[in-house]
Amino acid sequence: MNVTDSQNDPPTPEPRISHTGLLAWFASSHVAANLLMVIILVTGALTLWHIKIEVFQEFDPGLIRIIVPYPGASPDDVEEGICLRVEEALRGIEGIKQVTSIAAESGGQIVVELTDYAGDMNVLDDVKQAIDRIENFPPEDAQEPDIIDVDARVQVISVAVYGDVPLKSLKEQAERIRDGLTSSNKDLSRDARISLVEVAGARRYEISIEVSEYQLRRFGVSLGQVADVVRQSTLDLPGGTVKTEGGTILLRTKGQRYHGWEFEDIVVHRGPDGTKVLLRDVATIVDGFEDSDVFTYFNGKPAVMVKVFRVGEQGALEVERRVNEYVATHTMPEGIQIVTWFNRASYLRGRLDLLIRNATIGLILVFCVLVFFLDLRLAFWTTLGIPISFMGGIVCMSLFGVSVNMLSLFALLIVLGIVVDDAIVVGENVFSYRQQGINPLDAAIRGVREMAMPVFLAIATTIAAFMPLVFTKGELGKILWPIPVVVSCVLVVSLIEALLILPAHLQSVRMKRRSGPIARFQMIVRGALQWVIDKPYNGFLHLATGWRYLTLASAITILIVMFSIVAFGHLKISIMPKIEADNIWVTLAMPQGTRVDQTAAVVKRIEAALETVRADFDEKMRASLPDRRADDVVSVVTHVSTSVGSQPFSSLAGGGPGAVATGGSGAHLAEVNVELLSTEDRSFTARQIASAWRNELGEVPGVSSLTFHMDLFSAGEAVNVQLAHEDFDELLACSEALKQELARFAGVTDISDSFKPGKRELKLSLKPSGRAAGLMLADLARQVRQGFYGEEVKRIQRGRDDIKVMVRYPAHERRSLADVGNMRIRL
């Protein structure tokens, strides 16, 4: 056996690096890598220019809504005549997951929830056909059902039109604003137009012909006779054609009346002596608004709202910009003011600004950290991976149908701190081989090959952590779907950039020994880091491996502590995080049957408490700012919107993304909505202001519910239990028992149910003497309805408005039970 001294052996040469394969080809081909980089950046910039920008991701909520107005009907009548019959007709239709019915005064609503994979249009057709097959539906005096496929429309901004002027003037100006916003689209592209604008917060137009009981007796007529005369005296009716030698002539009877004053000369009654009684002699004709208890105020003055929506490919920020321009340039008559309100696009712009700011800071910080350890040019190419990944991610977002919205921007903020990790790992490995004197190309190929699998696995595990959100079912899954898609797209592009683009740039960088302050600073940082590795870290590592059982026990202990924190409720779990909005809105519900003036009195008390709190916080803001800035502070509260008879804001804002307006109306409901200074401009949180407001208001007697809201999103109730039973009394008993059982659990508060006691009811029936006189129950019901609700004589189209013509008693004869007793029933 020949034994040689190993010290005399020549050094083992470095193994030759293979230049075959995709990674090696891109590392050696500057043109291919640069071309791929340019394609990603250019397509990303073009996509960013045209991508849809909206507040929330648009999605189909999978709902069909059936609305059947039944004016003057009680909830019992609506349940029996509408809801139960529709529910029975919908049984067995494929694609329906759940049917929910709401029987309320003057109408019913049935919401059909579809299964995740049902075709909306097919189910909609089946629902329409099923309702058409119901015999004698809808009931007499009920209107035709409105069956719609619900879209999750997102309101972008509103325009408040307010002032101490008549409501008719406010509504006319609001309609002009609506027409102005939609008619100024001629020279704009389709995506830049405003297509959907609605006027809200104002009662509908109505022509009311009011005849007192005294006048009916005086002239010997009934409300039914007046209604018939008016109906027969106002119409436009085509009469066919006459084919003459000179041509065809159309025949038409034209006598439609469109304004209240045009009805005054209708002849109601003719005497035996030829005298005529005109409608103006019998009735008071009011060309005004419908008789409903809905009022809107803005900053303490009567108001009408103009709601602007984004539809199709329109961008929310573009819609906001055009509305702001219109408001800034539009001149209003004296006494009327307009201002933008409920600007949801401001939240989107805030997220965009935050993303741009964080991305800029992230780029700078990453570049500075890399400069501490790597060559300046290596740090530059590594940092460039962030914009490349984001641009490529935006292209993929567009391909998957994801828009730029608050949730996709949130996902981009999440991935911002992750996206550069793979580039740093690959760049540092290549850099270490370059420092060893290996050929630049070989160092790039060897470095990227060694890190390809670890980087791939790191990206794959991160994507896998987000993927369960893709398979979340229901509305929550539709809302959260953009987050995993955006994160996955950006991470995949960052993997492509780190493995295919970065190595070609790194191998082309010439490494020279540099001198100067940057080089000396790099030497200091590297030396300090090496000392930490060699001394503290190395010592702790040897200690941990030497006492391996103690190390294992410590790890298990930490794991048990972490699980205990979750199991015992110390770590709170919330589906939707509580993000404060720049609004505080108070919802008020009085007992059913409360008069609108009583509800308005409670609202006045709420507003008075707000003024006290506003003055207090304004003073605190001025005291906390320098004298120069304190003079510029206006108020912590910018605007106040009050709605009596409805709750328009809570029905939308409370549901978060995809919320569909479901709020009811009635004299017992009200809402006070306060817009605060933006978070950046005030030194107090919305929660602090709401708490002070609640404390200042104190207990309000006679209120069913009074709730303060200040969160941007809401996932609804933490626990929601639905009970169903054919026996309503048994259902109420079960509900009370369940509430008592839930109250026994610690931490369960604000327990309530959806049942609210209805209004008091006066039931009418015929006496034997009435039947003996030949009076029928239908006569009694019809005449009472004509007097107190009114009989709809006609509907006329005046411009864009569909106007009812009603015949009824005057308002002062419909205010007490004595008026019912004084009513004369005619045979």
C-alpha positions in Angstrom: 0.0 0.0 0.0 1.4 3.4 -1.0 0.8 6.1 1.5 1.3 9.8 0.5 1.2 12.9 2.6 -2.1 14.6 2.0 -0.4 18.0 2.6 1.5 17.5 -0.7 -1.7 16.8 -2.7 -2.6 19.5 -5.2 -5.8 21.4 -4.3 -9.1 19.9 -5.6 -10.3 22.0 -8.5 -13.8 23.5 -8.3 -16.4 21.3 -10.1 -17.3 22.6 -13.5 -20.7 24.4 -13.6 -23.1 23.1 -16.2 -24.5 25.9 -18.4 -27.6 24.0 -19.5 -31.1 24.4 -18.3 -33.6 27.2 -18.1 -32.0 28.9 -15.1 -28.5 28.9 -16.7 -29.9 30.1 -20.0 -31.6 33.1 -18.5 -28.5 33.8 -16.3 -26.3 33.9 -19.4 -28.7 35.7 -21.6 -29.0 39.4 -20.8 -31.3 40.1 -23.7 -33.9 37.5 -22.6 -33.8 38.6 -19.0 -34.1 42.3 -19.8 -36.8 41.6 -22.4 -38.8 39.7 -19.8 -38.3 42.5 -17.3 -39.4 45.1 -19.8 -42.5 43.1 -20.8 -43.5 42.8 -17.2 -43.0 46.5 -16.4 -44.7 47.8 -19.6 -47.7 45.5 -19.4 -48.0 46.3 -15.7 -48.0 50.0 -16.4 -50.6 49.6 -19.2 -52.8 47.4 -17.0 -52.5 49.9 -14.2 -53.7 52.7 -16.5 -56.9 50.8 -17.5 -57.6 48.5 -14.5 -60.9 49.0 -12.7 -60.7 51.1 -9.5 -63.6 50.6 -7.1 -64.2 50.8 -3.3 -65.0 47.1 -2.9 -64.6 44.2 -5.3 -67.8 43.8 -7.3 -69.4 40.4 -6.9 -72.8 38.8 -7.3 -74.4 38.4 -3.9 -76.6 35.5 -5.2 -79.9 37.0 -4.1 -83.3 37.5 -5.7 -85.6 40.0 -4.1 -89.4 39.9 -4.5 -91.1 43.1 -3.3 -94.9 43.4 -3.3 -96.3 46.8 -2.1 -99.6 46.4 -0.3 -100.6 50.0 0.7 -102.4 50.3 4.0 -102.2 46.5 4.8 -101.3 45.2 8.2 -98.4 42.7 8.7 -100.9 39.9 9.2 -102.6 40.7 5.9 -99.2 40.8 4.2 -98.1 37.5 5.7 -101.3 35.7 4.7 -101.9 37.3 1.3 -98.3 37.6 0.1 -95.5 36.0 2.0 -97.0 32.5 2.7 -98.3 32.2 -0.8 -95.0 33.1 -2.4 -93.0 30.8 -0.1 -95.3 27.9 -1.1 -94.9 28.7 -4.8 -91.1 28.7 -4.5 -90.9 25.2 -2.9 -89.0 22.7 -5.1 -87.2 25.2 -7.4 -83.7 24.0 -8.1 -80.9 26.3 -7.0 -82.7 27.9 -4.0 -80.8 27.7 -0.8 -83.0 29.6 1.6 -86.1 31.8 1.4 -86.6 34.6 4.0 -89.8 36.6 4.2 -90.5 39.9 5.9 -94.1 40.9 6.4 -94.3 44.6 7.3 -97.0 47.3 7.2 -97.9 48.3 3.6 -95.9 45.6 1.9 -94.0 42.3 1.9 -90.5 41.4 0.9 -89.2 37.9 0.1 -85.4 37.4 -0.2 -84.3 34.2 -2.1 -80.7 33.1 -1.4 -79.2 31.0 -4.2 -76.7 28.1 -3.9 -73.1 28.9 -4.8 -73.3 27.3 -8.2 -76.8 28.2 -9.3 -77.4 30.2 -12.5 -78.9 33.5 -11.4 -80.9 34.1 -14.6 -82.2 30.5 -14.8 -83.4 30.7 -11.2 -84.9 34.2 -11.8 -86.9 32.9 -14.7 -88.2 29.9 -12.6 -89.2 32.3 -9.7 -91.1 34.6 -12.1 -92.9 31.6 -13.6 -93.8 30.2 -10.2 -95.2 33.6 -9.0 -97.2 34.0 -12.3 -98.8 30.6 -11.6 -100.3 31.8 -8.2 -104.0 32.2 -8.6 -105.6 35.6 -7.7 -102.2 37.1 -6.9 -101.4 39.8 -5.9 -104.4 40.6 -3.6 -106.8 43.3 -4.5 -105.3 46.8 -3.9 -101.8 45.3 -3.8 -99.4 46.3 -6.6 -97.7 44.0 -9.0 -94.6 42.2 -7.6 -91.2 43.5 -8.4 -88.8 40.6 -9.0 -85.2 41.6 -9.3 -81.8 39.9 -9.3 -80.0 41.9 -6.6 -76.7 43.5 -7.5 -74.2 44.6 -4.9 -74.1 48.2 -6.1 -71.5 50.3 -4.4 -72.3 54.0 -3.8 -69.2 56.1 -4.4 -70.3 59.6 -3.2 -73.4 61.6 -2.4 -74.3 65.3 -3.0 -76.4 66.9 -0.2 -78.7 69.6 -1.5 -80.0 71.6 1.5 -81.4 75.0 2.6 -84.3 76.7 4.3 -86.5 76.5 1.2 -89.6 74.4 0.3 -88.9 70.7 -0.3 -90.1 71.0 -3.9 -87.4 73.5 -4.7 -84.8 71.2 -3.1 -86.0 68.2 -5.1 -86.1 70.1 -8.3 -82.5 71.2 -7.8 -81.5 67.6 -6.9 -83.1 66.4 -10.1 -81.2 69.0 -12.1 -77.9 67.8 -10.5 -78.8 64.2 -11.3 -79.5 65.2 -14.9 -76.3 67.3 -15.1 -74.1 64.5 -13.8 -75.5 62.0 -16.3 -75.8 64.3 -19.3 -72.3 65.6 -19.3 -71.0 62.3 -20.7 -71.1 63.1 -24.4 -67.3 63.7 -24.9 -66.1 61.1 -22.4 -65.2 57.4 -22.9 -67.6 54.8 -21.6 -65.4 54.0 -18.6 -65.3 57.7 -17.5 -69.0 58.3 -17.6 -71.4 58.6 -14.7 -74.3 56.3 -15.5 -76.2 55.7 -12.3 -77.4 58.6 -10.1 -80.4 58.5 -7.8 -82.3 61.2 -5.8 -83.0 60.0 -2.2 -84.3 61.5 1.0 -87.3 63.2 -0.6 -90.9 62.0 -0.7 -92.5 61.2 -4.0 -94.7 63.6 -5.8 -98.4 63.1 -5.4 -101.7 64.9 -6.3 -104.0 64.6 -3.4 -107.7 65.4 -3.8 -109.0 65.9 -0.3 -112.7 66.0 0.4 -114.1 66.5 3.9 -117.0 64.6 5.3 -118.9 67.9 5.6 -118.6 68.6 1.9 -119.6 65.0 1.0 -122.8 65.4 3.0 -123.4 68.9 1.7 -123.4 67.8 -1.9 -124.7 64.3 -1.5 -121.7 62.5 -3.0 -119.3 59.8 -1.8 -115.5 59.5 -2.1 -116.1 56.6 -4.5 -118.2 58.8 -6.8 -115.6 61.6 -6.7 -112.9 59.1 -7.6 -114.9 57.7 -10.5 -115.6 61.2 -11.9 -112.0 62.2 -11.7 -110.9 58.8 -13.3 -113.3 59.3 -16.2 -112.3 62.9 -16.8 -108.6 62.6 -17.2 -107.2 60.3 -19.8 -105.5 60.0 -23.2 -106.9 57.2 -25.2 -106.1 56.2 -28.8 -109.2 55.7 -31.0 -107.7 53.9 -34.0 -107.3 55.3 -37.5 -109.4 56.7 -40.4 -108.2 55.8 -43.9 -109.2 58.7 -46.1 -108.3 59.5 -49.7 -105.7 61.9 -48.4 -104.1 59.4 -46.2 -104.4 57.7 -42.8 -105.4 59.8 -39.9 -104.9 58.8 -36.3 -107.8 59.3 -33.8 -107.1 60.1 -30.2 -109.1 61.3 -27.2 -106.9 63.7 -25.3 -107.8 65.0 -21.9 -105.0 63.9 -19.6 -104.4 66.3 -16.7 -100.8 66.6 -15.4 -101.0 69.3 -12.6 -103.2 69.9 -9.7 -104.8 73.0 -10.9 -106.0 71.2 -14.1 -108.3 69.1 -12.0 -110.2 72.0 -10.5 -112.8 72.4 -13.3 -113.9 68.7 -13.3 -117.7 68.6 -12.9 -118.5 66.4 -9.9 -122.2 66.8 -9.7 -125.1 68.3 -11.7 -128.3 69.5 -10.1 -131.8 69.0 -11.5 -131.8 72.7 -12.4 -128.5 72.3 -14.4 -126.2 73.8 -11.8 -122.7 72.3 -11.8 -120.6 71.4 -8.8 -116.9 71.6 -9.7 -114.1 69.6 -8.0 -112.7 72.8 -6.6 -116.0 73.5 -4.8 -115.9 70.1 -3.1 -112.2 69.4 -2.6 -108.9 70.9 -1.8 -106.4 69.8 -4.4 -102.8 69.5 -3.2 -100.1 69.1 -5.8 -97.3 68.2 -3.5 -95.8 65.1 -1.9 -97.1 61.7 -0.7 -98.4 61.4 2.8 -95.4 59.6 4.5 -93.4 60.3 7.6 -89.9 60.5 6.0 -87.9 63.7 6.4 -84.2 64.5 5.8 -82.1 67.3 7.3 -78.5 68.3 6.6 -76.7 70.6 9.0 -80.1 71.3 10.6 -81.8 72.3 7.3 -84.2 70.4 5.0 -82.3 68.4 2.5 -82.4 66.0 -0.5 -79.6 63.6 -1.3 -78.2 62.8 -4.7 -76.5 59.3 -4.6 -73.8 58.5 -7.3 -72.9 54.9 -8.0 -70.1 53.2 -9.9 -71.2 50.7 -12.5 -69.4 48.5 -15.1 -65.8 49.5 -15.8 -66.2 52.9 -14.3 -63.5 53.9 -11.8 -64.5 55.1 -8.3 -61.8 57.8 -8.2 -62.8 59.1 -11.6 -66.4 59.2 -10.6 -65.5 61.1 -7.4 -63.3 63.6 -9.3 -66.1 64.4 -11.8 -68.6 64.9 -8.9 -66.3 67.1 -7.1 -65.7 69.2 -10.2 -69.4 69.5 -10.8 -70.1 70.6 -7.2 -67.3 73.1 -7.4 -68.5 74.7 -10.6 -72.3 74.4 -10.2 -74.1 77.6 -9.1 -77.2 77.2 -6.9 -80.1 79.6 -6.3 -80.0 81.8 -3.3 -80.8 79.9 -0.1 -79.7 76.5 -1.4 -76.3 74.9 -0.8 -74.7 71.7 -2.1 -71.8 69.8 -0.6 -70.3 66.3 -1.2 -71.2 63.8 1.5 -70.6 60.1 2.3 -67.5 59.9 0.1 -66.5 56.3 0.1 -63.8 56.9 -2.5 -61.8 58.8 0.1 -61.2 55.5 1.9 -59.9 54.0 -1.3 -57.7 57.0 -2.0 -56.3 56.7 1.6 -55.4 53.1 1.0 -53.7 54.0 -2.3 -51.7 56.7 -0.6 -50.8 54.3 2.2 -49.6 51.7 -0.3 -47.6 54.2 -2.3 -46.0 55.6 0.8 -45.3 52.2 2.3 -43.9 50.9 -1.0 -41.6 53.9 -1.3 -40.4 53.6 2.3 -40.0 49.8 1.8 -37.9 50.3 -1.3 -35.7 52.8 0.4 -35.3 50.7 3.6 -34.5 47.5 1.6 -32.0 49.3 -0.6 -30.3 50.9 2.5 -30.1 47.5 4.3 -28.7 45.8 1.2 -26.1 48.5 0.8 -24.9 47.7 4.3 -23.8 44.2 3.2 -23.7 44.1 -0.6 -22.3 46.0 -3.5 -24.2 49.2 -4.4 -25.2 47.8 -7.8 -26.1 44.4 -6.4 -28.4 46.2 -3.9 -30.0 48.1 -6.7 -30.9 45.1 -8.8 -32.2 43.2 -5.8 -34.4 46.1 -4.7 -35.7 46.4 -8.3 -37.5 43.1 -7.7 -40.2 44.9 -5.7 -41.6 47.1 -8.5 -41.2 44.2 -11.0 -43.2 41.9 -8.8 -45.9 44.4 -8.2 -46.3 45.3 -11.9 -46.5 41.6 -12.8 -48.9 41.0 -10.0 -51.2 43.8 -11.3 -51.2 42.1 -14.7 -52.3 38.8 -13.1 -54.9 40.6 -11.0 -56.5 41.9 -14.2 -56.5 38.4 -15.8 -58.3 37.0 -12.7 -60.8 39.8 -12.7 -59.6 41.5 -9.5 -59.9 45.3 -9.4 -57.9 47.8 -7.4 -60.1 48.1 -4.3 -59.7 48.4 -0.6 -59.2 44.6 -0.1 -56.7 44.1 -3.0 -54.8 47.1 -1.7 -54.8 45.5 1.7 -53.3 42.3 0.2 -50.6 44.4 -1.6 -49.7 45.9 1.8 -49.4 42.4 3.3 -47.2 41.1 0.5 -45.0 44.2 0.5 -42.8 42.9 3.3 -42.6 39.4 1.8 -41.9 40.0 -1.8 -38.3 40.9 -1.6 -37.2 37.9 0.6 -36.5 35.5 -2.3 -34.5 38.1 -4.2 -32.4 38.8 -1.1 -31.7 35.1 -0.6 -30.7 34.5 -4.2 -28.7 37.8 -4.4 -26.8 37.1 -1.2 -25.9 33.6 -2.3 -24.6 34.8 -5.7 -22.7 37.6 -4.0 -21.0 35.1 -1.6 -19.7 33.1 -4.5 -18.5 36.3 -6.3 -16.6 37.1 -3.1 -14.8 33.7 -3.3 -13.5 34.7 -6.7 -15.7 32.4 -8.8 -16.4 33.4 -12.4 -19.4 35.8 -12.4 -21.5 33.6 -14.7 -20.7 30.5 -12.8 -21.4 32.3 -9.5 -24.8 33.4 -10.8 -25.7 29.9 -12.1 -24.5 28.1 -9.0 -26.1 30.6 -6.6 -29.5 30.5 -8.3 -29.6 26.7 -8.6 -28.8 26.2 -5.0 -31.5 28.6 -3.9 -34.2 27.6 -6.5 -35.7 24.9 -4.4 -35.6 26.7 -1.0 -37.1 29.8 -2.5 -39.7 27.8 -4.4 -40.8 26.0 -1.2 -40.9 29.3 0.8 -43.1 30.9 -1.8 -45.3 27.8 -2.1 -45.8 27.5 1.7 -46.8 31.2 1.9 -49.3 30.8 -0.9 -50.6 27.6 0.7 -51.3 29.6 3.9 -53.6 32.0 2.0 -55.2 29.5 -0.3 -58.0 28.4 2.1 -59.5 31.8 1.7 -60.2 31.0 -2.0 -62.4 28.1 -1.0 -64.4 30.0 1.6 -68.1 29.7 0.7 -70.9 32.2 0.9 -70.8 36.0 0.9 -67.7 36.1 3.1 -65.8 34.0 0.6 -66.7 36.4 -2.2 -65.5 39.3 -0.2 -62.2 37.8 0.9 -61.4 36.2 -2.5 -59.2 39.0 -3.8 -56.7 38.7 -0.9 -55.3 35.2 -1.7 -55.4 35.9 -5.5 -53.4 39.1 -5.1 -50.9 37.6 -2.7 -50.3 34.6 -4.9 -49.9 36.6 -8.1 -47.3 38.9 -6.6 -45.4 36.1 -5.0 -45.3 34.0 -8.2 -44.0 37.0 -10.2 -41.4 37.7 -7.5 -40.3 34.0 -7.8 -39.9 34.5 -11.6 -38.0 37.7 -11.1 -35.6 36.1 -8.5 -34.9 33.0 -10.6 -34.9 34.3 -14.2 -34.2 38.0 -14.2 -32.0 38.8 -11.1 -29.2 36.3 -11.9 -28.5 37.9 -15.3 -28.2 41.3 -13.7 -26.0 40.1 -10.9 -23.5 38.3 -13.1 -23.0 41.4 -15.2 -22.1 43.5 -12.3 -18.3 44.1 -12.0 -17.1 43.8 -8.4 -14.2 46.1 -7.6 -12.5 46.8 -4.3 -13.8 50.2 -3.4 -12.6 52.7 -0.9 -14.4 55.6 0.7 -17.0 56.2 3.4 -19.5 53.7 2.0 -16.9 50.9 1.8 -15.6 51.7 5.3 -19.2 51.8 6.7 -19.9 48.4 5.0 -16.8 46.9 6.6 -17.9 48.1 10.1 -21.4 46.7 9.7 -20.1 43.4 8.4 -17.6 43.2 11.2 -20.3 43.9 13.8 -22.6 41.3 12.3 -19.9 38.7 12.1 -19.1 39.4 15.8 -22.7 38.8 16.7 -22.6 35.5 14.8 -19.3 34.4 16.3 -19.9 35.4 19.9 -23.5 35.7 21.2 -25.3 33.6 18.6 -22.6 30.9 18.4 -22.5 30.7 22.2 -26.3 30.4 22.5 -26.4 27.8 19.8 -23.8 25.6 21.6 -25.7 26.0 24.8 -29.0 25.0 23.1 -27.5 21.9 21.5 -25.7 20.9 24.6 -28.8 21.1 26.7 -31.0 19.6 24.1 -33.7 18.2 26.4 -34.0 21.6 28.1 -34.3 23.2 24.7 -37.0 20.8 23.7 -38.9 21.3 26.9 -38.7 25.1 26.5 -40.1 24.8 23.0 -43.0 22.6 24.1 -43.7 25.0 27.0 -43.9 28.0 24.7 -46.2 26.0 22.4 -48.5 25.1 25.3 -48.6 28.7 26.4 -49.5 29.9 22.9 -52.3 27.3 22.6 -53.5 28.3 26.1 -53.7 32.0 25.1 -56.1 31.0 22.3 -58.0 28.3 24.2 -58.8 30.5 27.2 -60.0 33.5 25.2 -57.1 35.8 25.9 -56.5 36.2 22.1 -59.7 37.6 20.6 -61.0 36.3 17.3 -62.9 38.5 15.0 -64.1 37.8 11.4 -63.9 41.5 10.5 -61.4 43.8 12.3 -62.9 46.9 13.9 -61.7 49.7 11.6 -62.9 53.1 12.7 -64.7 55.1 10.0 -64.8 58.9 9.7 -68.5 58.8 10.6 -70.5 58.1 13.7 -74.1 57.2 13.2 -76.8 56.7 15.8 -79.8 54.5 15.0 -83.0 55.2 16.9 -86.0 52.9 17.1 -89.1 53.9 19.0 -92.0 51.6 19.8 -94.2 50.8 16.8 -97.0 53.3 16.5 -95.0 56.3 17.8 -95.9 59.5 16.1 -93.3 61.2 13.9 -93.3 64.3 16.1 -92.4 62.2 19.1 -89.5 60.6 17.3 -88.4 64.0 16.1 -88.3 65.2 19.7 -85.9 62.4 20.7 -83.8 63.2 17.7 -83.6 66.9 18.8 -82.3 65.6 22.2 -79.6 63.5 20.5 -78.5 66.5 18.4 -78.4 68.8 21.4 -76.1 66.3 23.1 -73.9 66.2 20.0 -73.6 70.0 20.0 -72.3 69.9 23.6 -69.8 67.2 22.8 -68.7 69.1 19.6 -68.0 72.2 21.6 -66.0 70.3 24.2 -63.8 68.4 21.7 -63.3 71.6 19.6 -61.9 73.3 22.7 -59.6 70.3 23.4 -58.3 70.3 19.8 -57.5 74.0 20.0 -55.8 73.6 23.4 -53.6 70.7 22.0 -52.4 72.6 19.0 -49.9 75.5 18.7 -51.6 78.9 18.6 -50.8 79.3 14.9 -52.6 76.1 13.9 -55.4 76.4 16.5 -56.8 79.3 14.6 -57.2 77.1 11.5 -59.3 74.4 13.3 -63.0 74.7 12.3 -64.7 71.8 14.2 -64.1 68.1 14.8 -67.6 67.6 13.3 -67.8 68.7 9.6 -71.4 67.7 8.7 -74.5 66.3 10.4 -77.2 64.4 8.4 -80.5 63.5 10.1 -83.2 61.2 8.8 -86.6 60.8 10.5 -88.7 57.9 9.3 -85.8 55.9 7.8 -82.3 54.7 8.5 -80.5 55.0 5.1 -76.9 55.0 6.2 -77.0 52.0 8.6 -78.7 49.7 6.1 -75.6 50.1 3.8 -72.6 50.8 6.0 -73.4 48.2 8.5 -72.9 45.4 6.1 -69.5 46.2 4.8 -68.6 45.1 1.2 -71.4 43.9 -0.8 -74.0 45.3 1.5 -77.5 45.6 0.0 -79.8 48.2 1.3 -82.4 46.6 3.5 -83.4 49.3 5.9 -87.1 49.8 6.6 -89.1 53.0 7.1 -91.6 54.2 9.6 -92.4 57.1 11.9 -90.7 55.2 14.8 -87.3 55.1 13.1 -84.6 57.8 12.9 -80.9 58.1 12.3 -78.3 60.8 13.0 -75.1 60.6 11.0 -72.1 62.7 11.9 -69.1 63.2 9.5 -65.9 63.9 11.4 -62.6 65.4 10.3 -60.3 62.9 8.7 -58.3 60.7 11.0 -55.1 62.6 10.1 -56.6 66.0 11.0 -58.1 65.2 14.4 -56.4 64.1 17.6 -59.3 62.0 18.9 -60.7 58.7 17.8 -64.2 58.2 16.7 -64.7 55.8 19.6 -63.8 58.5 22.1 -66.2 61.0 20.5 -69.0 58.4 20.4 -68.4 57.5 24.0 -68.6 61.1 25.1 -71.7 61.6 23.0 -73.4 58.5 24.6 -72.5 59.7 28.1 -73.8 63.2 27.5 -77.1 61.9 26.1 -77.7 59.6 29.1 -80.7 57.4 29.4 -83.6 58.2 27.0 -87.0 57.0 28.3 -89.4 55.3 25.9 -86.8 54.1 23.4 -86.8 50.6 22.0 -83.2 50.8 20.9 -80.5 53.4 20.6 -77.2 52.3 19.1 -74.0 54.1 18.3 -71.9 52.9 15.3 -68.4 54.0 14.2 -66.9 51.0 12.5 -66.2 51.0 8.7 -67.0 47.3 8.4 -69.3 45.0 10.2 -69.7 41.2 9.9 -73.1 41.4 11.7 -74.0 39.8 15.0 -71.4 37.5 16.7 -74.1 34.9 17.3 -77.3 34.8 15.2 -79.9 32.0 15.8 -82.9 31.7 13.5 -86.1 30.1 14.9 -89.1 28.9 12.8 -92.4 27.5 13.9 -95.9 27.5 12.5 -97.4 28.6 15.8 -96.3 32.3 16.4 -97.1 32.2 20.1 -94.9 29.1 20.5 -92.2 30.8 18.5 -92.2 33.9 20.8 -92.0 31.6 23.9 -89.0 29.7 22.5 -87.4 33.0 21.6 -87.7 34.3 25.2 -86.4 31.0 26.6 -83.4 31.1 24.3 -82.6 34.7 25.3 -82.7 33.8 29.0 -80.4 30.8 28.3 -77.9 32.9 26.3 -77.8 35.5 29.1 -76.3 32.9 31.4 -73.1 32.8 29.4 -70.3 35.2 30.5 -69.4 37.8 27.9 -72.7 37.5 26.0 -74.4 41.0 25.9 -76.9 43.0 23.8 -79.2 40.0 23.4 -82.3 40.9 21.3 -84.7 39.4 18.8 -86.2 40.7 15.6 -89.8 40.7 16.8 -91.1 44.2 17.6 -94.7 44.7 18.9 -96.8 46.2 16.2 -99.1 49.2 16.2 -102.4 49.2 17.9 -105.3 48.1 15.7 -108.9 49.0 15.5 -111.0 46.1 14.0 -114.2 47.0 12.2 -117.2 44.7 11.6 -120.8 45.1 10.6 -123.7 45.2 13.1 -126.9 43.2 12.4 -128.6 46.5 11.7 -126.1 47.3 9.0 -126.6 43.9 7.3 -130.3 44.4 7.5 -130.0 47.7 5.7 -128.2 46.0 2.8 -124.7 47.0 3.7 -122.0 44.6 2.8 -118.7 44.1 4.6 -116.9 45.0 1.3 -118.7 48.3 1.3 -117.5 49.1 4.8 -113.9 48.1 4.0 -113.8 50.0 0.7 -115.2 53.2 2.1 -113.0 53.2 5.2 -109.9 52.6 3.0 -111.0 55.4 0.6 -111.3 57.9 3.5 -108.2 57.1 5.6 -105.7 55.6 3.1 -107.2 57.0 -0.1 -108.2 55.6 -3.4 -105.7 55.7 -6.2 -107.5 57.3 -9.1 -104.8 57.3 -11.7 -101.0 57.3 -12.3 -99.6 60.0 -14.6 -96.1 60.3 -16.0 -94.8 63.9 -15.5 -91.3 64.0 -16.8 -89.3 61.2 -15.0 -91.8 61.0 -12.1 -94.6 58.5 -11.8 -97.3 60.5 -9.8 -100.3 59.0 -8.0 -103.6 60.9 -8.0 -105.3 60.0 -4.7 -108.8 60.8 -3.3 -109.2 60.8 0.5 -110.2 62.8 3.6 -108.1 65.9 4.5 -105.2 65.4 6.9 -107.0 67.0 9.8 -109.8 64.4 9.5 -107.4 61.5 9.7 -105.8 62.2 13.1 -108.1 60.7 15.8 -110.4 57.9 16.5 -113.3 60.4 16.7 -112.8 60.9 12.9 -113.6 57.2 12.4 -116.7 57.4 14.5 -117.9 60.5 12.6 -117.5 58.8 9.2 -120.7 58.2 7.3 -121.0 54.8 5.6 -123.1 55.1 2.4 -125.2 52.4 0.9 
